[in-house]
Amino acid sequence: MHVECFPITILPHLSRLFTDYAQSHTPLPFYRQSPYSREWMVQAPQMAPEARSAIADLLRRQNLAFGAGEKTLANIERLRNGAGAVVTGQQVTLLGGPLYTLLKAVTAVRKAQDATDAGFSHVPIFWLATEDHDLAEADHIAFPLRRELRTYRLELENGGNPVGGLKLGPGIQSLLDQVAEILGGSEFFQILERCYKPDATFAQAFGSLLAQIFSAQGLIVIDASDQQFHALGAPVFQQAITDAEPIRNALLARDKELVEAGYHTQVLVAPHSSLLFLLDEETKKRQPLRRKNGEWSAGKKTYTSADLLEILKAEPERLSPNALLRPVFQDFILPTSLYIAGPAEIAYFAQSQVIYERVLGRTTAVLPRLSVTFVEPQIAEIMAKYEITLSDLFVLRPEDLAQRIGARSMPLEGKKKLAAAGNALDAELKSLTDWMHSLDPGLGRSAAVAASKMRYQMNRLRRMAANFQLQKESGLRREVEAVYLALFPERHLQERAIGAGYFLSRYGNSLMETLLQQAAQECPGHKVIYL
């Protein structure tokens, strides 16, 4: 195994705000520290002993239900006794979700260990985002199978209710039977079968899976959707209600600052939007709360601020935070020193900072998760054979890369003839168009257009020769397609497209050890790990 490290900018479709933050050795104006700083380790946020005890009791009860091991229970006691928390989180998705979910958890575990080794006690915590209601983001998983990326979907309906409480139902057994073709026989698949039962909810299955995968590292799992957790965080919701207007103004001011700094708004602050969702009392559907002229509405129902405060007092679990408020709610009930986030979340933090300062009087430090592309041995052989790089995949379409490789594979005689013809054509056309331009500028421009068409035809000859070579070597195109499927499937990053279970089932504990080692992030960019 060996590892290559690239600047994070090699990855496509990242926001400039994130890439600027990820590469900066000094804090950007919208963040507490740079990703190179270890300042977050030094002192955990202050938290009253009774508050620590309350959260520790809830975590112990919940993690025992998830099947947590002794290391996790010991970490909960460390949290009770003053340890700081390195937190990450993700929506609960099918069979453990895509690779980046695993990378988040691994990074949190490693950073908590680094802080503890440096003399500053910290524990890793994974926050289950169970209150999200978008089932379409959670009900499927994709694994590479032969020559395709196969998506497995659990056919369910949630009617807009939070996904975390939705039972998997009898269809989960059929889905596991299908997935067994890829993952069957592995220790990881056995864990899946224990966790993903018809009577289990998305939250229970996902939490149990994480508890078992990270039993040796003592990862604490939290599902904060129930009444007791929401009661602990009620002051955050209360301030989101009573200070809605000043918080909105602060967000709008931050949006303006971001634009003036050359960035764009990450989370749109719409005219009547708020930071809260409300569960309908009858349907249990999760609906965004909107605010207009001092009144609130969710669906077809209207509320006063007093109404919402009464709901918060009696049924705090009915209120939940949006993407900007969620980390503030999280860090109110947990002593969070550091949050491990993906690119979009880190960009959100530039806006959330103003809410942090208003509600908590501080801002949590944020650090990018480990970013990885795995290259399996057979794919590495193809890449070496044809001199394919990761950046080639991100820049070129499969057909363009195949054609380029076809051109390289041509017999030497053909390459020489094409090069000679191309060079001679370029030289003669330049001489001719220069002469015609000296006679008359208009004539010269017309000549340049005609010359461009001739060069196009020369390139067409090159493509024809390359395509003929591709047809002769039919396996070449299949090999290029195999590389794309493995590393950049359907033009999506591997870590976002392929389920973590594919790699865990094939490489097991050795993969976890590798990831924990690489999560030290001595190279805080994108790592290519050759397995």
C-alpha positions as CSV (number, residue, x, y, z in Angstrom):
1,M,0.0,0.0,0.0
2,H,1.1,3.5,-0.7
3,V,-0.5,6.9,-0.5
4,E,-0.4,10.0,-2.7
5,C,-1.5,13.4,-1.6
6,F,-2.9,16.1,-3.8
7,P,-4.1,19.7,-3.1
8,I,-7.8,19.7,-2.3
9,T,-8.4,21.8,-5.4
10,I,-7.9,18.7,-7.6
11,L,-11.5,17.8,-6.7
12,P,-14.2,19.2,-9.0
13,H,-17.3,21.2,-8.0
14,L,-15.9,22.6,-4.7
15,S,-16.9,26.1,-3.6
16,R,-14.2,28.7,-3.5
17,L,-15.0,29.5,0.1
18,F,-14.2,25.9,1.1
19,T,-11.0,25.7,-0.9
20,D,-9.8,29.0,0.4
21,Y,-10.5,27.9,4.0
22,A,-8.9,24.4,3.5
23,Q,-5.7,25.9,2.1
24,S,-5.3,28.9,4.5
25,H,-2.7,28.8,7.2
26,T,-4.3,31.8,8.9
27,P,-8.0,32.0,9.9
28,L,-10.4,33.5,7.3
29,P,-12.6,36.2,8.7
30,F,-15.6,33.9,8.9
31,Y,-13.9,31.1,10.9
32,R,-12.4,30.7,14.4
33,Q,-9.1,29.1,13.2
34,S,-7.4,27.7,10.2
35,P,-7.4,23.9,9.5
36,Y,-3.7,23.9,10.4
37,S,-4.3,25.1,13.9
38,R,-4.3,22.9,17.0
39,E,-5.7,25.6,19.2
40,W,-9.1,23.8,19.6
41,M,-7.4,21.1,21.7
42,V,-6.3,23.4,24.5
43,Q,-9.6,23.9,26.4
44,A,-12.9,22.3,26.1
45,P,-16.0,24.6,26.3
46,Q,-17.2,25.2,29.9
47,M,-20.2,23.2,30.8
48,A,-21.9,22.9,34.2
49,P,-21.4,19.5,36.0
50,E,-25.1,18.9,36.2
51,A,-25.5,19.5,32.4
52,R,-22.6,17.1,31.7
53,S,-24.1,14.5,33.9
54,A,-27.5,14.9,32.2
55,I,-26.1,14.5,28.7
56,A,-23.9,11.6,29.9
57,D,-26.9,9.7,31.4
58,L,-28.8,10.1,28.1
59,L,-25.8,9.0,26.0
60,R,-25.2,6.0,28.2
61,R,-28.8,4.8,27.9
62,Q,-28.8,5.4,24.1
63,N,-25.5,3.8,23.4
64,L,-26.3,0.7,25.5
65,A,-29.4,0.3,23.2
66,F,-27.1,0.6,20.2
67,G,-25.0,-2.2,21.6
68,A,-21.9,-0.1,22.5
69,G,-18.8,-1.7,23.9
70,E,-16.9,-0.9,27.1
71,K,-14.6,1.6,25.4
72,T,-17.6,3.7,24.4
73,L,-19.1,3.6,27.8
74,A,-15.8,4.6,29.3
75,N,-15.6,7.6,26.9
76,I,-19.1,8.6,28.1
77,E,-17.8,8.7,31.6
78,R,-14.8,10.8,30.5
79,L,-17.3,13.2,28.9
80,R,-19.1,13.3,32.3
81,N,-15.9,14.1,34.1
82,G,-14.8,17.0,31.9
83,A,-13.5,15.8,28.5
84,G,-14.1,17.8,25.4
85,A,-15.9,16.4,22.3
86,V,-14.8,16.0,18.7
87,V,-18.1,15.8,16.9
88,T,-19.2,14.9,13.4
89,G,-22.5,13.7,12.0
90,Q,-24.5,12.7,9.0
91,Q,-28.0,11.8,7.9
92,V,-29.0,8.2,8.7
93,T,-28.8,6.4,5.4
94,L,-29.2,2.8,4.2
95,L,-26.5,0.2,5.1
96,G,-24.0,2.8,6.5
97,G,-24.2,5.3,3.6
98,P,-21.5,6.5,1.2
99,L,-17.8,6.3,1.9
100,Y,-17.6,9.9,3.2
101,T,-19.8,9.0,6.2
102,L,-17.1,6.5,7.3
103,L,-14.4,9.1,6.6
104,K,-16.1,11.6,8.9
105,A,-16.3,9.2,11.8
106,V,-12.7,8.1,11.3
107,T,-11.5,11.7,11.3
108,A,-13.4,12.4,14.6
109,V,-11.9,9.3,16.2
110,R,-8.4,10.3,15.2
111,K,-8.6,13.9,16.2
112,A,-10.0,13.0,19.6
113,Q,-7.1,10.6,20.1
114,D,-4.6,13.2,18.9
115,A,-5.9,15.7,21.5
116,T,-5.9,13.2,24.3
117,D,-2.3,12.1,23.4
118,A,-1.3,15.8,23.6
119,G,-2.7,16.0,27.1
120,F,-6.2,17.4,26.4
121,S,-8.8,14.8,27.1
122,H,-11.4,14.5,24.2
123,V,-13.9,11.9,23.1
124,P,-15.3,11.2,19.5
125,I,-19.1,11.6,19.0
126,F,-21.2,10.9,15.9
127,W,-24.4,12.9,15.6
128,L,-27.2,11.0,13.8
129,A,-29.2,13.5,11.8
130,T,-32.4,11.6,12.3
131,E,-34.8,14.6,12.0
132,D,-34.2,15.1,8.3
133,H,-37.4,14.3,6.3
134,D,-35.9,13.8,2.8
135,L,-36.3,10.0,2.4
136,A,-35.0,10.2,-1.2
137,E,-31.5,11.0,0.2
138,A,-31.5,8.1,2.7
139,D,-33.3,5.1,1.1
140,H,-30.6,3.8,-1.2
141,I,-27.0,2.7,-1.4
142,A,-24.7,2.0,-4.5
143,F,-22.0,-0.6,-4.9
144,P,-19.9,-1.4,-8.0
145,L,-21.0,-4.7,-9.5
146,R,-19.2,-6.0,-12.6
147,R,-19.5,-3.2,-15.2
148,E,-22.0,-0.9,-13.5
149,L,-22.7,1.1,-10.3
150,R,-25.7,-0.7,-9.0
151,T,-28.2,1.2,-6.8
152,Y,-30.2,-0.7,-4.2
153,R,-33.3,1.1,-3.0
154,L,-35.6,0.3,-0.1
155,E,-39.1,1.1,-1.3
156,L,-40.7,3.0,1.5
157,E,-42.8,6.1,2.1
158,N,-42.6,8.5,5.0
159,G,-45.1,11.2,4.2
160,G,-42.7,14.0,5.1
161,N,-42.1,12.6,8.6
162,P,-38.5,12.4,9.9
163,V,-36.6,9.5,8.4
164,G,-34.9,8.4,11.6
165,G,-38.0,7.0,13.1
166,L,-39.1,5.2,10.0
167,K,-39.1,1.4,10.3
168,L,-37.1,-0.5,7.7
169,G,-39.9,-3.0,7.1
170,P,-39.9,-6.5,5.5
171,G,-38.2,-5.2,2.3
172,I,-34.9,-4.9,4.1
173,Q,-34.4,-8.7,4.0
174,S,-34.9,-8.8,0.3
175,L,-32.5,-5.9,-0.2
176,L,-29.8,-7.6,2.0
177,D,-30.2,-10.8,-0.1
178,Q,-29.4,-8.8,-3.2
179,V,-26.5,-7.0,-1.6
180,A,-25.1,-10.3,-0.5
181,E,-23.9,-10.8,-4.1
182,I,-21.3,-8.1,-3.4
183,L,-20.8,-8.1,0.4
184,G,-21.8,-11.6,1.4
185,G,-19.4,-13.7,3.4
186,S,-17.6,-10.8,5.0
187,E,-17.6,-9.9,8.7
188,F,-19.1,-6.5,7.7
189,F,-22.1,-8.2,6.1
190,Q,-22.7,-10.2,9.2
191,I,-22.9,-6.9,11.1
192,L,-25.3,-5.5,8.6
193,E,-27.6,-8.5,9.1
194,R,-27.6,-8.0,12.9
195,C,-28.3,-4.3,12.6
196,Y,-30.7,-4.0,9.7
197,K,-33.8,-5.9,10.8
198,P,-37.4,-5.2,9.7
199,D,-38.5,-3.9,13.1
200,A,-35.5,-1.6,13.4
201,T,-35.8,2.1,12.4
202,F,-33.3,3.9,10.2
203,A,-31.8,5.5,13.4
204,Q,-31.5,2.3,15.3
205,A,-29.9,0.4,12.5
206,F,-27.5,3.1,11.6
207,G,-26.5,3.8,15.2
208,S,-26.0,0.1,15.9
209,L,-23.8,-0.2,12.8
210,L,-21.6,2.6,13.9
211,A,-21.4,1.3,17.4
212,Q,-20.2,-2.1,16.2
213,I,-17.8,-0.8,13.5
214,F,-16.1,1.6,16.0
215,S,-16.4,-0.5,19.2
216,A,-12.6,-0.6,19.6
217,Q,-12.3,3.1,19.2
218,G,-15.1,4.0,21.6
219,L,-17.1,6.2,19.2
220,I,-20.2,7.7,21.0
221,V,-23.4,7.8,18.9
222,I,-26.1,10.4,19.6
223,D,-29.7,10.6,18.3
224,A,-30.9,13.9,19.7
225,S,-34.4,13.8,18.2
226,D,-36.3,12.7,21.3
227,Q,-37.9,14.8,24.0
228,Q,-35.1,14.8,26.6
229,F,-32.4,15.9,24.2
230,H,-34.6,18.7,22.8
231,A,-35.5,19.8,26.4
232,L,-31.7,20.2,27.1
233,G,-31.4,22.4,23.9
234,A,-34.6,24.3,24.4
235,P,-32.9,27.7,25.1
236,V,-31.5,27.5,21.5
237,F,-34.9,27.1,20.0
238,Q,-36.3,29.7,22.3
239,Q,-33.8,32.3,21.1
240,A,-34.5,31.3,17.5
241,I,-38.1,32.3,18.1
242,T,-37.7,35.4,20.3
243,D,-34.7,36.8,18.4
244,A,-35.8,35.8,14.9
245,E,-35.6,39.2,13.5
246,P,-32.1,40.2,14.8
247,I,-30.7,36.8,13.8
248,R,-32.2,37.1,10.3
249,N,-30.6,40.6,10.0
250,A,-27.3,39.2,11.2
251,L,-27.5,36.5,8.5
252,L,-28.3,39.0,5.8
253,A,-25.4,41.1,6.9
254,R,-23.1,38.1,6.8
255,D,-24.4,37.3,3.3
256,K,-23.4,40.8,2.2
257,E,-19.9,40.3,3.7
258,L,-19.5,37.0,1.9
259,V,-20.5,38.6,-1.4
260,E,-18.1,41.6,-0.8
261,A,-15.3,39.1,-0.1
262,G,-15.9,37.4,-3.5
263,Y,-18.0,34.4,-2.3
264,H,-21.6,33.5,-2.6
265,T,-24.3,32.7,-0.1
266,Q,-24.1,29.1,1.0
267,V,-27.6,28.6,2.5
268,L,-30.2,31.0,1.0
269,V,-31.9,33.2,3.6
270,A,-35.3,33.6,2.0
271,P,-37.6,36.5,2.8
272,H,-39.8,34.7,5.2
273,S,-37.7,31.7,6.2
274,S,-36.6,30.8,9.7
275,L,-34.1,28.5,11.4
276,L,-36.8,26.1,12.6
277,F,-39.0,23.2,11.5
278,L,-42.2,22.1,13.3
279,L,-43.7,18.7,13.5
280,D,-47.4,18.9,12.8
281,E,-49.3,17.7,15.9
282,E,-51.6,15.5,13.9
283,T,-49.7,14.2,10.9
284,K,-46.2,14.4,12.4
285,K,-45.1,15.8,9.1
286,R,-41.9,18.0,9.5
287,Q,-42.6,21.4,8.0
288,P,-40.5,24.6,7.7
289,L,-41.6,27.4,10.0
290,R,-42.0,30.7,8.1
291,R,-42.3,34.1,9.6
292,K,-44.1,37.1,8.1
293,N,-45.2,40.3,9.8
294,G,-44.5,38.9,13.2
295,E,-46.6,35.8,12.6
296,W,-45.4,32.2,12.1
297,S,-46.8,29.6,9.8
298,A,-46.1,25.9,9.0
299,G,-48.1,24.4,6.3
300,K,-51.6,25.9,6.5
301,K,-51.5,26.6,10.2
302,T,-50.4,29.9,11.8
303,Y,-48.8,30.5,15.2
304,T,-47.8,33.4,17.4
305,S,-44.4,33.4,19.1
306,A,-46.2,32.7,22.3
307,D,-47.8,29.6,20.7
308,L,-44.4,28.3,19.7
309,L,-42.9,28.9,23.1
310,E,-45.7,27.0,24.7
311,I,-45.1,24.1,22.3
312,L,-41.4,24.3,23.1
313,K,-42.2,24.1,26.8
314,A,-44.7,21.2,26.5
315,E,-43.4,19.2,23.5
316,P,-39.8,20.4,22.7
317,E,-39.3,17.4,20.3
318,R,-41.7,19.0,17.9
319,L,-39.2,21.8,17.1
320,S,-36.1,21.0,15.1
321,P,-33.3,23.1,13.6
322,N,-32.4,23.8,10.0
323,A,-28.9,23.4,8.5
324,L,-27.6,26.7,10.0
325,L,-29.0,26.2,13.5
326,R,-28.3,22.5,13.9
327,P,-24.6,22.8,14.8
328,V,-25.5,25.5,17.3
329,F,-28.1,23.3,18.9
330,Q,-25.6,20.4,18.9
331,D,-22.9,22.5,20.6
332,F,-25.2,23.8,23.2
333,I,-25.9,20.3,24.5
334,L,-22.4,19.0,23.9
335,P,-19.0,20.4,25.0
336,T,-17.8,20.5,21.4
337,S,-14.2,21.6,20.9
338,L,-14.1,20.6,17.2
339,Y,-16.5,19.7,14.5
340,I,-15.5,17.5,11.6
341,A,-17.3,18.5,8.5
342,G,-17.6,18.0,4.7
343,P,-17.0,20.8,2.2
344,A,-20.6,22.1,2.1
345,E,-20.9,22.1,5.9
346,I,-17.7,24.1,6.3
347,A,-19.0,26.6,3.8
348,Y,-22.3,26.8,5.9
349,F,-20.2,27.6,9.0
350,A,-19.3,31.0,7.5
351,Q,-23.0,31.9,7.9
352,S,-23.6,29.9,11.1
353,Q,-20.9,31.8,12.9
354,V,-23.2,34.8,13.4
355,I,-25.8,32.5,15.1
356,Y,-23.1,30.9,17.2
357,E,-21.9,34.3,18.5
358,R,-25.4,35.5,19.3
359,V,-26.6,32.3,20.9
360,L,-23.5,30.7,22.5
361,G,-21.1,33.7,22.6
362,R,-18.5,31.6,20.9
363,T,-17.8,29.7,17.6
364,T,-16.8,26.1,17.4
365,A,-13.7,25.3,15.4
366,V,-14.3,23.2,12.3
367,L,-11.9,20.9,10.4
368,P,-12.3,19.2,7.0
369,R,-12.9,15.4,7.1
370,L,-10.4,13.1,5.6
371,S,-10.9,13.0,1.8
372,V,-9.9,9.8,0.0
373,T,-10.0,7.9,-3.3
374,F,-9.2,4.2,-2.9
375,V,-7.4,2.5,-5.8
376,E,-7.7,-1.3,-5.8
377,P,-4.8,-3.4,-7.3
378,Q,-6.4,-4.2,-10.6
379,I,-7.3,-0.6,-11.2
380,A,-3.8,0.5,-10.2
381,E,-2.4,-1.8,-12.9
382,I,-4.6,-0.3,-15.6
383,M,-3.6,3.3,-14.5
384,A,0.0,2.4,-14.6
385,K,-0.3,0.6,-18.0
386,Y,-1.8,3.7,-19.7
387,E,-0.3,6.4,-17.5
388,I,-3.7,7.6,-16.2
389,T,-3.8,10.1,-13.4
390,L,-6.7,11.0,-11.1
391,S,-6.8,14.5,-12.5
392,D,-7.3,12.9,-16.0
393,L,-10.5,11.4,-14.8
394,F,-11.8,14.6,-13.3
395,V,-11.0,16.7,-16.5
396,L,-11.6,14.3,-19.4
397,R,-14.7,12.4,-20.4
398,P,-14.3,8.6,-20.7
399,E,-14.5,8.7,-24.4
400,D,-11.8,11.5,-24.6
401,L,-9.5,9.6,-22.3
402,A,-9.9,6.4,-24.3
403,Q,-9.2,8.2,-27.5
404,R,-6.0,9.7,-26.0
405,I,-4.8,6.3,-24.9
406,G,-5.7,4.9,-28.3
407,A,-3.5,7.5,-29.9
408,R,-0.6,6.6,-27.6
409,S,-1.1,2.9,-28.5
410,M,-0.7,3.4,-32.2
411,P,2.3,1.8,-33.9
412,L,5.3,4.1,-34.1
413,E,5.2,4.4,-37.8
414,G,1.6,5.8,-37.7
415,K,2.5,8.3,-34.9
416,K,5.4,9.6,-37.0
417,K,3.3,10.0,-40.2
418,L,0.6,11.9,-38.3
419,A,3.1,14.1,-36.6
420,A,5.0,14.8,-39.8
421,A,1.7,15.7,-41.6
422,G,0.5,17.9,-38.8
423,N,3.8,19.8,-38.4
424,A,4.1,20.3,-42.2
425,L,0.5,21.5,-42.4
426,D,1.0,24.0,-39.5
427,A,4.2,25.4,-41.0
428,E,2.7,25.9,-44.5
429,L,-0.5,27.3,-43.2
430,K,1.3,29.8,-41.0
431,S,3.5,31.0,-43.8
432,L,0.5,31.3,-46.2
433,T,-1.8,33.1,-43.7
434,D,1.0,35.5,-42.7
435,W,1.5,36.4,-46.4
436,M,-2.2,36.9,-47.1
437,H,-2.6,39.1,-44.0
438,S,0.3,41.3,-45.3
439,L,-1.7,41.8,-48.5
440,D,-4.9,42.8,-46.7
441,P,-6.1,42.4,-43.1
442,G,-9.5,41.2,-44.2
443,L,-8.0,38.7,-46.5
444,G,-5.8,37.5,-43.7
445,R,-8.8,37.0,-41.3
446,S,-10.6,34.9,-44.0
447,A,-7.4,32.9,-44.5
448,A,-7.2,32.2,-40.8
449,V,-10.7,30.9,-40.7
450,A,-10.0,28.6,-43.7
451,A,-6.8,27.5,-42.1
452,S,-8.6,26.6,-38.9
453,K,-10.9,24.3,-40.8
454,M,-7.9,22.6,-42.3
455,R,-6.4,22.0,-38.9
456,Y,-9.8,20.7,-37.7
457,Q,-9.6,18.1,-40.5
458,M,-6.1,17.2,-39.5
459,N,-7.3,16.6,-36.0
460,R,-10.1,14.5,-37.4
461,L,-7.5,12.3,-39.1
462,R,-5.8,11.9,-35.7
463,R,-9.1,10.9,-34.1
464,M,-9.9,8.4,-36.9
465,A,-6.5,6.8,-36.4
466,A,-7.0,6.6,-32.6
467,N,-10.5,5.2,-33.0
468,F,-9.3,2.6,-35.3
469,Q,-6.6,1.6,-32.8
470,L,-9.4,1.4,-30.1
471,Q,-11.4,-0.9,-32.3
472,K,-8.4,-3.2,-32.8
473,E,-7.8,-3.2,-29.0
474,S,-11.3,-3.7,-27.8
475,G,-10.2,-4.4,-24.2
476,L,-8.7,-0.9,-24.0
477,R,-12.1,0.9,-23.8
478,R,-13.4,-1.6,-21.3
479,E,-10.3,-0.9,-19.1
480,V,-10.9,2.8,-19.2
481,E,-14.5,2.4,-18.3
482,A,-13.5,0.2,-15.4
483,V,-11.2,2.9,-14.0
484,Y,-14.0,5.5,-14.2
485,L,-16.5,3.1,-12.5
486,A,-14.0,2.5,-9.7
487,L,-12.7,6.0,-9.1
488,F,-15.2,8.5,-10.6
489,P,-18.4,6.7,-11.2
490,E,-21.0,8.5,-13.3
491,R,-18.8,11.6,-12.8
492,H,-19.2,11.6,-9.0
493,L,-16.4,11.4,-6.5
494,Q,-15.9,7.8,-5.3
495,E,-16.3,8.9,-1.7
496,R,-19.8,10.3,-2.5
497,A,-21.0,7.6,-4.9
498,I,-19.9,4.3,-3.5
499,G,-21.1,2.8,-0.2
500,A,-18.5,2.4,2.5
501,G,-19.6,-1.2,3.0
502,Y,-18.0,-2.2,-0.3
503,F,-14.5,-1.4,1.0
504,L,-15.2,-2.5,4.6
505,S,-16.4,-5.9,3.3
506,R,-13.3,-6.4,1.2
507,Y,-10.6,-5.0,3.4
508,G,-12.0,-5.1,7.0
509,N,-9.9,-4.1,9.9
510,S,-6.8,-3.4,7.9
511,L,-8.8,-0.7,6.1
512,M,-9.9,0.9,9.4
513,E,-6.3,0.9,10.6
514,T,-5.2,2.6,7.3
515,L,-7.8,5.3,7.6
516,L,-7.1,6.0,11.2
517,Q,-3.5,6.5,10.3
518,Q,-4.2,8.7,7.3
519,A,-6.7,10.8,9.3
520,A,-3.8,12.5,11.0
521,Q,-3.9,14.6,7.9
522,E,-0.3,15.7,7.8
523,C,-1.4,16.4,4.2
524,P,-4.7,18.2,4.5
525,G,-5.7,17.7,0.9
526,H,-7.1,14.7,-1.0
527,K,-5.4,11.4,-0.5
528,V,-5.2,8.6,-3.1
529,I,-4.7,5.3,-1.2
530,Y,-3.5,2.4,-3.3
531,L,-4.8,-0.8,-1.5
